[in-house]
Amino acid sequence: MNADISIIQAIVFLLTGSLLFVAAFGLMRFEKIVNILYARLHIIGVVDFACIITLLFFGKPMIALVAVLYFILTPVAVHSIAKAHYDGGAGDNY
């Protein structure tokens, strides 16, 4: 039974790692265009969600608590970064 869980965890980690690699490549591929910062922040939020799901697959209560806190605090941080960028005078330009 424990070996089955280890195999499932390994598959989830490999899948998440490959998705993170694809997302990082996609972020580097963007050119400098209007509103690109907000699109990049959105992609980073999606990647963070994948990391949270991976943390939940560890199955330990303390790591699950970290994942829940990460799930709550990450959108606040991303919104704060975007608002500071917009209010700092950059407007919609990158």
Protein Blocks (a to p, Z undefined) as FASTA:
>chain_A
ZZmmmmmmmmmmmmmmmmmmmmmmmmmmpccdehklmmmmmmmmmmmmmmmmmmmmnopa
klmmmmmmmmmmmmmmmmmmmmmmmmnonmmaZZ
